[in-house]
């Protein structure tokens, strides 16, 4: 398994795979646009059931806004593993993340960046 980026609990972001290369971060995706070759994988160091530290969420939002802005990705396409794998429910990664709030924060950053 691999991912393009890893976001630590303290907000440190590391790039593990170049964006132009394929990272093997999803299992079988429900739709082709979420397959490994067509998506950017971001992993969060996190244990299910524990809260996400604010520094980690802030770094995630900043990273997502950067990637979405450069690659012109609509925030509706920001997904968790739990949302895109098949069979549904086979992965729980990100299921406890408030993705609606993350998408809103990313969209707000994109609006500010475009001004």
N, C-alpha and C positions, 0 to 999 in steps of 0.2 A: 504494500500500500504506500501511497505517496500523496502529497498535496502541493499546490503551488506556494501556499503560505501557511504559517503556523503562528497563532496569536496566543502568547503566554498569559497567565493570570495577572501578571503585573503590567500588561499592555505592550510588552516587547513583541515586535513582529519580525519574523524571519522568513525570507524567501527560500524555499527548498527546491523548487523547479521553476525554470523560466516560463513565463506566460505563453510563449510560442511553442513550448513542448507539452506533451501529454503527461499529465499526472494521473495516476490510477487511484482516484479518491472515491469513486462511487461504485456500488455494485451494479447490478442491472437496473438501468433507469427506466422510468415509465414512459418517457418521451425522448426522442433522439437529441433534442436540444440540451438535455441534461446529462448526456453520456460524457465520459471522460474526455473524448477528443473535442467536444464542443462546449466545455465549461471550465471555469477556474475554480479550483478546490481550495477552500480555506478551512483549516482545522483549528478548533479552540481547545486548549488544555482545560478540561472540565470533567467533573464527575457528576453524573446524573443525580439530581436531588439537591445538589449544592447550589447556592446562588452564584450568579456570574458576577465577578468583581467589576465595579464601575470602570476601572482603568482598562480592563479587557474589553468591555463593551464599547468604550470610547475609541479604543484602537481599532476595533472591528468596524465601527461606523466610518472612521477615517479611511481605512483600507478599502472598504466597499465603495465609498464615494469616489476614491481615486480610480479604482478599477472600472466602476460603472461609467464614470465621466470619460475616461480615455477610450473605452471600448464601446461606448454608447449603449449600455445595457439598461433597459427599463427596470426600475426597482421591483416591478411585479415578478421579474425573473430571478430575484434573489431568493434562493430556496435552501432548505435544510436537507440533510440526507433522509430524514424521516419522511419528508414530503415527496421525494422523487424516486425512491427505490421500489423495485418490485421483487417479490410480492409485497404489496403494501403492509406496513407494520414490521417488516423484517429487520429494519434498523431504527433505533430510537435516537440517534445522534441529532441534537438540536430540537428535539420535540418539546423540551421545556424552555426554549428560547422565545422571548416575546418578539417574534419576527415582524409583526405589524409595527411595533414601536421602532424596531431597527430600520425597517423600510422608510418610515416617516422621517427619521433622523437623517438617513442617507439622502432622501429626496430634498430635505431642507438644505443640506450642504451643497447639493448639486445646483439648486436655485441660486444660492449665494455665490457659488463659483462662476456661474454664467453671467453675473452682473458685471 
